[in-house]
Each structure stands twice: as C-alpha cells, then as structure tokens.
Amino acid sequence: MRAMRNMVRDGRAVSDREAVRIDVVDLVAPSRDALLTERDGRRVTVGPQDAHR
C-alpha cells in the first residue's frame, strides 16, 4: 500500500519487475498475444458497482 501511495503522491515510477514484486500488477507479458495466453482461464472478481457493466 505504501508503494502505491508513493506512486500517486510523488509521481514515483517503478519498473515492470518492481511492479510485480510489490504486487501492483499480476504479471508482465512481452506482447498482447502472450498476455491473453497467460490470462486465459483466470477469473476476475468485480465489486457490486461493476456488476451492471
């Protein structure tokens, strides 16, 4: 949480590997096809405010 707060408040940027390490993103993929292949079969849970989309 602290890292995300610093990113927003201070405009701090992190590398893709750092973002995975601090759990800001789930994964890094070299291409759209690789991303879709990696995400295939995963479920996404949304909150009630997103249920109507």
PyMOL commands that place a pseudoatom at each C-alpha (Angstrom):
pseudoatom trace, name=CA, resn=MET, resi=1, chain=A, elem=C, hetatm=0, pos=[0.000, 0.000, 0.000]
pseudoatom trace, name=CA, resn=ARG, resi=2, chain=A, elem=C, hetatm=0, pos=[2.820, 2.389, 0.844]
pseudoatom trace, name=CA, resn=ALA, resi=3, chain=A, elem=C, hetatm=0, pos=[4.406, 1.905, -2.581]
pseudoatom trace, name=CA, resn=MET, resi=4, chain=A, elem=C, hetatm=0, pos=[1.132, 2.690, -4.337]
pseudoatom trace, name=CA, resn=ARG, resi=5, chain=A, elem=C, hetatm=0, pos=[0.655, 5.782, -2.186]
pseudoatom trace, name=CA, resn=ASN, resi=6, chain=A, elem=C, hetatm=0, pos=[4.164, 6.985, -3.097]
pseudoatom trace, name=CA, resn=MET, resi=7, chain=A, elem=C, hetatm=0, pos=[3.484, 6.365, -6.766]
pseudoatom trace, name=CA, resn=VAL, resi=8, chain=A, elem=C, hetatm=0, pos=[0.378, 8.543, -6.671]
pseudoatom trace, name=CA, resn=ARG, resi=9, chain=A, elem=C, hetatm=0, pos=[1.539, 11.270, -4.302]
pseudoatom trace, name=CA, resn=ASP, resi=10, chain=A, elem=C, hetatm=0, pos=[5.122, 11.607, -5.504]
pseudoatom trace, name=CA, resn=GLY, resi=11, chain=A, elem=C, hetatm=0, pos=[4.725, 10.545, -9.114]
pseudoatom trace, name=CA, resn=ARG, resi=12, chain=A, elem=C, hetatm=0, pos=[7.100, 7.664, -8.415]
pseudoatom trace, name=CA, resn=ALA, resi=13, chain=A, elem=C, hetatm=0, pos=[7.578, 5.257, -11.299]
pseudoatom trace, name=CA, resn=VAL, resi=14, chain=A, elem=C, hetatm=0, pos=[8.617, 1.624, -10.957]
pseudoatom trace, name=CA, resn=SER, resi=15, chain=A, elem=C, hetatm=0, pos=[9.862, -0.941, -13.440]
pseudoatom trace, name=CA, resn=ASP, resi=16, chain=A, elem=C, hetatm=0, pos=[7.666, -3.782, -14.603]
pseudoatom trace, name=CA, resn=ARG, resi=17, chain=A, elem=C, hetatm=0, pos=[9.570, -6.256, -12.441]
pseudoatom trace, name=CA, resn=GLU, resi=18, chain=A, elem=C, hetatm=0, pos=[9.268, -3.996, -9.398]
pseudoatom trace, name=CA, resn=ALA, resi=19, chain=A, elem=C, hetatm=0, pos=[5.513, -3.655, -10.006]
pseudoatom trace, name=CA, resn=VAL, resi=20, chain=A, elem=C, hetatm=0, pos=[5.158, -7.451, -9.935]
pseudoatom trace, name=CA, resn=ARG, resi=21, chain=A, elem=C, hetatm=0, pos=[7.361, -7.715, -6.825]
pseudoatom trace, name=CA, resn=ILE, resi=22, chain=A, elem=C, hetatm=0, pos=[5.323, -5.167, -4.851]
pseudoatom trace, name=CA, resn=ASP, resi=23, chain=A, elem=C, hetatm=0, pos=[2.070, -6.718, -6.085]
pseudoatom trace, name=CA, resn=VAL, resi=24, chain=A, elem=C, hetatm=0, pos=[0.823, -3.733, -8.083]
pseudoatom trace, name=CA, resn=VAL, resi=25, chain=A, elem=C, hetatm=0, pos=[0.352, -5.893, -11.193]
pseudoatom trace, name=CA, resn=ASP, resi=26, chain=A, elem=C, hetatm=0, pos=[-0.241, -9.621, -11.591]
pseudoatom trace, name=CA, resn=LEU, resi=27, chain=A, elem=C, hetatm=0, pos=[2.120, -10.306, -14.464]
pseudoatom trace, name=CA, resn=VAL, resi=28, chain=A, elem=C, hetatm=0, pos=[4.211, -8.832, -17.262]
pseudoatom trace, name=CA, resn=ALA, resi=29, chain=A, elem=C, hetatm=0, pos=[3.893, -10.070, -20.831]
pseudoatom trace, name=CA, resn=PRO, resi=30, chain=A, elem=C, hetatm=0, pos=[6.035, -9.181, -23.857]
pseudoatom trace, name=CA, resn=SER, resi=31, chain=A, elem=C, hetatm=0, pos=[3.058, -8.939, -26.230]
pseudoatom trace, name=CA, resn=ARG, resi=32, chain=A, elem=C, hetatm=0, pos=[-0.722, -8.816, -26.343]
pseudoatom trace, name=CA, resn=ASP, resi=33, chain=A, elem=C, hetatm=0, pos=[-0.878, -12.431, -27.512]
pseudoatom trace, name=CA, resn=ALA, resi=34, chain=A, elem=C, hetatm=0, pos=[1.346, -13.530, -24.626]
pseudoatom trace, name=CA, resn=LEU, resi=35, chain=A, elem=C, hetatm=0, pos=[-0.817, -11.572, -22.194]
pseudoatom trace, name=CA, resn=LEU, resi=36, chain=A, elem=C, hetatm=0, pos=[-4.018, -13.173, -23.449]
pseudoatom trace, name=CA, resn=THR, resi=37, chain=A, elem=C, hetatm=0, pos=[-2.441, -16.624, -23.313]
pseudoatom trace, name=CA, resn=GLU, resi=38, chain=A, elem=C, hetatm=0, pos=[-1.267, -16.045, -19.748]
pseudoatom trace, name=CA, resn=ARG, resi=39, chain=A, elem=C, hetatm=0, pos=[-4.670, -14.706, -18.632]
pseudoatom trace, name=CA, resn=ASP, resi=40, chain=A, elem=C, hetatm=0, pos=[-6.658, -17.486, -20.309]
pseudoatom trace, name=CA, resn=GLY, resi=41, chain=A, elem=C, hetatm=0, pos=[-8.765, -19.306, -17.755]
pseudoatom trace, name=CA, resn=ARG, resi=42, chain=A, elem=C, hetatm=0, pos=[-8.312, -16.813, -14.922]
pseudoatom trace, name=CA, resn=ARG, resi=43, chain=A, elem=C, hetatm=0, pos=[-11.375, -15.384, -13.246]
pseudoatom trace, name=CA, resn=VAL, resi=44, chain=A, elem=C, hetatm=0, pos=[-11.898, -11.738, -12.429]
pseudoatom trace, name=CA, resn=THR, resi=45, chain=A, elem=C, hetatm=0, pos=[-13.980, -10.691, -9.456]
pseudoatom trace, name=CA, resn=VAL, resi=46, chain=A, elem=C, hetatm=0, pos=[-15.626, -7.281, -9.585]
pseudoatom trace, name=CA, resn=GLY, resi=47, chain=A, elem=C, hetatm=0, pos=[-17.416, -5.354, -6.906]
pseudoatom trace, name=CA, resn=PRO, resi=48, chain=A, elem=C, hetatm=0, pos=[-21.154, -4.707, -6.920]
pseudoatom trace, name=CA, resn=GLN, resi=49, chain=A, elem=C, hetatm=0, pos=[-20.631, -1.268, -8.506]
pseudoatom trace, name=CA, resn=ASP, resi=50, chain=A, elem=C, hetatm=0, pos=[-19.197, -3.010, -11.605]
pseudoatom trace, name=CA, resn=ALA, resi=51, chain=A, elem=C, hetatm=0, pos=[-21.826, -5.758, -11.855]
pseudoatom trace, name=CA, resn=HIS, resi=52, chain=A, elem=C, hetatm=0, pos=[-24.002, -3.789, -14.288]
pseudoatom trace, name=CA, resn=ARG, resi=53, chain=A, elem=C, hetatm=0, pos=[-21.217, -3.362, -16.865]
for i in range(1, 53): cmd.bond("trace and resi %d" % i, "trace and resi %d" % (i + 1))
show_as sticks, trace
zoom trace
